[in-house]
Amino acid sequence: MRRAIRIRLRLLAGILFLFAFLLITRLYFVQVVHGSDYALRAEKQYISASQELFNRGTIYFTKKDGSLLSAATLTTGFTVAMNPEDITDAEATYTNLAKYLAVDKTTFMASADKKDDPYEVIAKRIPESVGRSIEEASITGIRVERERWRSYPAKTEAAQSIGFVAFDNDNSLAGRFGLERYYEDVLARKNEGLFGNFFAELFANLDSVVVDAREARAGDLVTTIDPVVQDKLDQVLLAVNAQYRSQETGGIIMDPKTGEIIAMDTVPSFDANDFANGDPAHFGNPLVEHRYEFGSIVKALTMTAGLDSGAITPETTYNDTGCQTLNNKKFCNYDLKARGITPMQEILSQSLNMGATFIALQTGHERFRNYFKALGMGEETGIDLPSEIPGDINNILKSPRDVEYATASFGQGIAQTPVEMVKAMGALANHGQVVTPHIVRAIKLENGLEKKLSWGTPERVFSDKATEETTRMLVKVVDTKLANGTVKIPEMTVAAKTGTAQIAGPGGKYYANLYHHSFFGYFPAYDARFIILLYTREPQGVQYASETLTLPFMELTHFLTNYYEIPPDRATIAE
């Protein structure tokens, strides 16, 4: 008897425990996990049965301390509409409404006359306080409806990378450019009910903290972009573009060890909150959608390929004749001058086309070509942005002629996207390893869990020894040649190189007075925290990139050093 009672008590206790567990789970689910969803339902008292409040995941910037700042979010307000059938005195109605809202009287009266139309929109995206005041006024014939819309607090900053939401071909709101488009499946919210896939999400992949970007589930995007750095980069780009009246100026700041993009942008740009009045030509992202010939910054890659292959050593010399003819094509140093017997350092210090040509030919066609392919040149980088195009290195892929390899060695005749170029250059800053550039670090799932995204394993292209030798040369460029050594930072090593390329016109001929300026650099040089790529297209009144981009690069370098409190390295490096 007692045994039976104990069994019953245990069974009852088990039932009570299960009930309590389910109740707690339910409360957690309602109040914490989907509290915002229930709040959203409460808001729907303001909307008609045919309407659905717009909902979408948030895109966050990430500050250096790990705190998040909204880059794309939802703003709540009101739509004000009228039912003309209910308006008996349009003049009085207009007067009452005008106390709270600026409305064009002619337009209002025209709408009020449409007695056969039960719904006429007067104004959209009305602030919360104004909408509440109108609703409390209870103006006959006027209705106030809850509304949500996409807003972009950063306005023009990183607009081409963030993108915007607009109506698609199916008349549905969807991401049209940038991250909004690339991660549409993550950001979009389907009306599946509050419980949706909660338990599936909660218990799925608990053993995996890191997931492939392609397997990301619905949630919010946590980007690698630091809003403070992004703001600084934009200031610098705008200043350069204005000073030299350039057609376009762009920049990328990346962590070369991880591929995380800290800031990226081009100008001119647009305000994502007002894209309807923006120039559609600026909606795309030139950093991934346009190819450019970058000129002499490519010499740093050529030098490293020669060193890594064993075709040259830092002590190698060559006879610089100033000009050379290969396959019936003549090309020269930028100043047409011969240097005679010249060491490898001077190829970078003086930016000598003849020296780069020497290295390429010593390396050999196949080896030279394979290095460039291994760096990802001529291929898409895999960055998480839409509409990326590959670079063009067909000159060295298809031609057996020396001249194509010669021009490629100093950055002409081949073209890359800026993000493709920063990926390749990143190998110099990352001890010979290539990483995948990316903007999104993690997905904050709707269940509150966070999944970090995997961007693959770095691939080695150059030996550590070869990149260190090139880095030492590039540091010397900054210390002694760049602005005659006046921009050297005594406490920190900085590796950098300028590039000036003529712009090709129709038929492949180059304009005599149109240039593409580029600048890349990384620091601290031997254990780099950041790599920076800058470019400006068709600057006016100047010829060389050293004139346009040296000071902007150094400004960004000093800013990043101070902002991230990067310790000096000169005292610990044997240069």
N, C-alpha and C positions, 0 to 999 in steps of 0.2 A: 504494500500500500504506500509506504513512505517513498519507496523507489519510484513508483508511478507519479507521486506528487512532485518529486525532485525533477523527473523528466519533463513534466508539464511546466514547472517553474523555469527550467532551463530553456524550454521551447518558447515560453512567453518572453523571457529575457532576450532571447535571440531575436524574436519578432520586434520587440521594443527597440533593440539596438539597431536593427535594420531600418525601422521606421525613422529613428533619430538620424541615422546616417543619410537616408534619402532626403529628410527634411533639411538637414544642414547643406547637403549638396545642392538641393533646390534653391535654398536661400542664397548660397554663394553664386550659383548660376544666375539667379535673377538680379541680385544686387550688385555683384562685382563684375562678373564676366560680361553680362549683357544688360547692365544697368542703363547704358546709353541707348540700347534698342528700345527699352521700355519708355525712356524719356522721349524717344522719337515717336512712339505710339501716342503718347500724351499730346505731343505737338500736332498730331494729325486731326485734332478737333477743329483746327483752323482750315482744313483743306476739304475739298469736295471728294466724293466717292471715286471719281474718275482720276484723281490726282495721286501721285506718289512722291513723297519727299525724296529728293536726290540724295544718294548716299555713296561714299567712296572713301577708300583708305587714304591715310595721310602720308605725305613725303616729308621726311625730317632731314635737316642739316644736323651735323654733329660737331659740337664745340670741343676744344682740346681737353676739357675736363670730363668729357663723356655726356654732358647734358645735351638734350635735343631741342631743336628750334624748328618750328614748322616752316617748310618751304612751299608746300601745297596742302591746303586744308579746306574745310568747309566753313562757310559763314552763314549764319542763320539770320533771317530777316523776314520781310513780308512782301507779298504782292497785294496791291490795292486794285480792286475791280468794282464794276457797277453792274446792276441789272436795270437797264433803261425802263423796263415795264413798271418798276416800282418807284420811279422818279416822276413826281407830279409837278414839281417846281424846280427846274434845272438850275435857274439862277440862284435860288436859295441854297440848293445842294452844293453848287460850286463855291459859294461864299463860305459855307461851313467847312468844306474840305480844305479850302485855301488857307484856313487858319493853321493847318498842320503840314500841308504839303504844297510845294510849288508846282502847279499844273497849268499848262497852256489852256487858256479859256476857250479859244476857238476849237481846239481838238476835243476838249471836254464836251462842249455843246454838240459837236458833230456826233460824238459817241452816244450822248443822251438821246438823240433823235432816232437812234436805231431801235425802235420799239419791238421789232421782230427778232432781236438778238438778245438772249437772256444773260450774256456774259461778255463784257467789254473790259479789257485790261486798261487801267489808268496809269499805273506805274509799277515797276518791278524793283527788287532789291532795295526795299525801304528799310532803313535802320530799325532795330528793335524798339527803341524808345518812341519813334514816330509812329510805327505801326500800332503799338499799344495804345497810344493816345487816340488815334483814329478809331480803333476798335472800341475804346471806352466811350467815345463820343456818340456811338450808335446812330450814325447818320443814315437815314432811310435810303435804301437803294445802293448803299456802299457796303461792300464786304471786304474783309481783311483775311488773307490766307497766309499761312505759314509757308516760307520758302527757304530753300537751301541752295547755295551755289558755290562753285569752286573759286577760291581766292588764293593769291600768291603774294604773301607778305614781303618777299624780297624784290618784287616788281621786275626790273630788268636784269637783276643779278642772276646769273646761271640760267636765264630764261630758255636759251636754246637747249640746254641739257635737261632741264625740268620738263619743258614742253607745256602743253595746256590741253584742256578738255573742250571738245566741241561736238556738234552733231555729225554723225557719220552718214554713210549712204543709206542706212536703214532708219534714219531719223532718230537715232539713239545717241545719248551722250557717251563719248568714249575718248580715250587719250589719242591725240592726233600727232604729237611730236614728242621727242625726248623720252624721259623716263615714264611719263604718263602713257605713252604708246607702248614702249618696250615691255613694261610690266602691267599691261592692261588686265591680264588674267589675275594678277595679285591684287590690284587696286579696286577693280570693279566689285560691286556688291550686288548679288542677286537676291530677290525677294523670296527667300526660302523659309521664312518663319524664324522665330527667335531661336528655336533649339537647333535647327539646321544640322550641321555635322559636328556639334559641340563635342560629344564623346569620342567621335572618330578623330577629331583634331587633338583632343586632350591626351589620348592614349597612343596616337600614331607616332612612330619613330622616336619613342622615348629614349632609345639607346643612341640616338644620333643627334648631336648638337649642331653638326655641320651638314648642310645639304647642298647639292648642286643647284645653281641658279635656275636651271630649267625645271626643277622639281619643287620650286617654292609654292607654298599654299597661300590662300587669301590672307591679307594682312596689310600692315603699314610698312613703308620702305624706310630703312635707316641708312642714309647715305654716308659716304666718306668725306663729303664736302664740309669744310669748316667755314661758317658764315663770315667770321672775322677775316680770314685769309681771302675768301672770295671777294669780299668788299674791297680789300686792299688791291687785289689783282685787277678788279674792274676800274678802280681809280687810275692805276698805272696805264692800263690799256687805253682808256679814254684820253688821258693826257698825251700819250704818244700819237694816237690817231688824229687828235686836234692839232698838235704842234706841227706835224709833218703833212697834214691834209691827205692822209693815206686813204686808199680805198677800203682797207680792212686791216685790223690789228687783232691778234689773238695770242693766247697764252695757256699753258698747262703747267700745273705744279703737282708733282707726283712723288709718292714714296717709292723709290726704286727697288726696295727690298720686297714689297708686298704688291705693288701695282695699284695701291689706293690713290685715287685722284683727290687731292686736297682742295683744288680749285681749278676751274677751266671756264673759258669764255672767249667770245669774239665781239668786237664792235665794228659796225653798228649792230644793235640788237633791237629788242622790243619789250614792251610792258605786257606780261602775260595776262594781267587783269583787264587789258584793253586791246587785245589782239585784233579785234575787229577794225580798229583804226591804225594798226601796224602795217608795215610793208611785208607782204607774204614772202618776198625774197629773203627776208631775215629770219624766217621761222625755222628753216633747216639749220643744221649744225656744220659749219665749214670744217670743224676740227675732225670730223669723221666722214664728211661727204665730199670734200674737195681735195684734189691732189696738187702739190706744188713741187717745183724744183728748189731744193733747200740750199744748194751751193756748198760752201766750204766747211760747214759743220760736219759734212760727211767724211772729210779728211781724217777726223779722229777715228772713225770706224775703219777706214782704209789702213791707217797706221797700225791699229790693233790687229787687223787681219794679217798684215805683213809680219808683225812681231810673233803672233801666235803660231803662224805657219813655219816660222824659222827662215823665211825668205830674207829677212833683215834682222838686225839687232840695233839697240840704241846707239851703237858705235859705228854703224854703217854710214858711208858717205856716197855721194853720187855727183856727177858733173852736171850742174844746172846751166843749160844753154839759153834760157829765157823763152825760147819758142821751139816747137817741134812739129814735124809733119808726119802723120800716120795715115795710111790708106788715103793719100791725097788730100787730107784735111789738116790745116795748120791751126794750132792753138798755142797759147802763150800764158805766161804769168800775168797777173792782173796789171802789172806795170811794164810789161814787155822786156824787163831787164834780166840779164843773166847773172847768176851768183857764183859760177865756177864750182869748185869742190865744196860741197855743202853737207853738213851733218843732218841727221834725222830731226833733231829738235827744231831746226829752222823751217822745216816744212810746215809745222804747226805755228811757230812763232811768226813767220812771215807769210803764211798761207800761200804756199808755192804750188801752183798747178803742176809744174814739171816734176816736183818731188812726189806728189800723189801718184802721178802717172808712172814714175819709176817704181814705186812700191807695188802698184797693181800688176805691172808687167813682170816684176820679179816674183810675185806671188803665183802668177799663172792664171789663165782663164778659169779653169774648172774650180780651183780652190777659192779664188776670189768670188766667183759666182755662188759657190756653196756657203760661204760665210754670210753673204747678204741674204740668201734664202733662209738660213738658220736663224737669222735675226728677225725673221717674219716680214721682211720687205717684199712687196709684191703680193701680200696676203692681207686679209682682214685680221685685225688684232683680237677680235672676240669681245671687245668692250660692250657693255650692256647699254647700248644706244642704238636706235633704229637707223636704217638706211646707210650703214657703213659700207664704204667701197674699198677695194684693195688698192695698193699702190701699183705703180707701173715700172717694172724693171726689165721690160721686154728687150731693151737694147742689149743687155748682157745674157738674156736667156736664149735669144735666137740668133745673135750675130757671132760669127767666129773672128771678126775683125778686131784688131788691137784698139782702134780708135774709140769704140764703144766702151771698152773697159777703162780707157784713159779718162774719158769725160765723166763716166760714172764715179771714178775715184775721187773727183772733186765736186760731185753733186750736181752735175748737169747731164741731161739726157735721160735721167731717171726721175720719177716723181713719187712722192709719198703724201699720205694724209698727215697732219700734225700729230695725231695720236699714234700713228704707225711709227713716226720718227721718234717720238719720245719713248716708245717701247724699245726701239733699237738702241737708242742712246743710253737708255736705262741699264743696258748690259755693262757699260763702262763703269757706271756708278755702283753696280751690284756685283762686282768681282767676276764678271763674265757670264752672269746668269740672266736670262730673259724671263720676265713675268708678264702676266696678263693685266693690262690696265682695266680698271673697273670703278664704278661709282657707288654701287650699293654694297653695304657691308653685311646687312642682316634684314630679315623679315620679322616684324613683330606680329605674330599670329593673333587672330581674334580671341583665342582662348587665353591670351596673356603670355604664352611662351614665346621665346625668341630663338630663331634659327639663324645661325651664321652661314653665309654663303661660301662655298668653296670655289676657288678660281684656279685650281690646278697647281702642279708642282713646278717651280722654276726650272728651266732647261738651260744647261750650260752650253755656251757657244765659244767663249774664249777662256783661256787659262787665267787664273788669278794673277800670275806673274805678268802676262801680257797686258792686262788692264791696269795693273799697278804701274807699269812702265809708261803707258800712255797717259795715265793720270798725272804722273810726275811731270811729263812734258806740258800738259794742260795747265797745271799749277804754275809752271814757269811762265806760260803765256800770260796768265793773269798778273803775276808778280812783277814782270819786267816789260811786257809789250802792250797789254791792254791799257789804253789811255796813258801810255808811257810809264806804267807802273804806279800811277797815282791812286788807283782804286784797290790796291792790295790791302787785305785785312791782316794786320800784323799778328793777331791772335789766332786766325783760322785759315786753313788751306781751302782755296776755292779753285776748282777746275772748270775751265770754260773755253769756248771757241765761237767766233762770229762766222756768219756766212752771208755772202752777197751773190745773188744769182740773177742773171738777165732773164727776163720773162719772154717765153716763146710766144710767137704770134702764129697766124695761119701759115700752114706749110712748113712749120718747124723752124722758121727763121726767127732770130732773136731781135727784139727791139733794142736800139742803141741806148735809150735813155729811160727805160722802165726796169725797175729792179724789185726783187723779192728779198727783203732783209730777214735774217734769222739769227738767233742767239740761243745757245744751250750751255748749261753749266750745272754743277752739283757740288754739294758741300755738306759737312766737312769732307774734303776730297777723298780721303782714304777709308772713310766709314760713313757714307753719305746718308743723311736723313731725307734730303729732298733733291730732286732734279727739276729744273725749270727749263721750259722751252718757250721762247717768245718769237713772234714774227710780225712784220708789218709789210703790207703789199702796196707797191707804187707810192712810196713816200716822195714828197716833193722837195726839191732844193738840196738834196743830199744824195751821195752815191753809195757810201759804205755803211754796213750794219753797225760797225763800231761807233759811228756817229749817232745813230738813232736808238740803239738798244743797250749799250753798255751801262749807262746810268740807270735806266729802268730795271735792268737785271740786278745791279748792285743794290738798288733801293729795296727790291723784294728780298734779296739775300739778307740784308741788315734787319729788315722787318721780321722775317721768319726766325732769324737767330735770336732776336730779342723776345718775340712772342712765345716761342717754344723753349726759351732759356737753354739753348744749345751751348754746351761748354766748349771753350777753345781747345784746339788740338795741336797747335804749333809746338808746344813744349814737349809733346810726347811723340812727335813724328820726326824721324831722321830723313830730311829732304836731301 
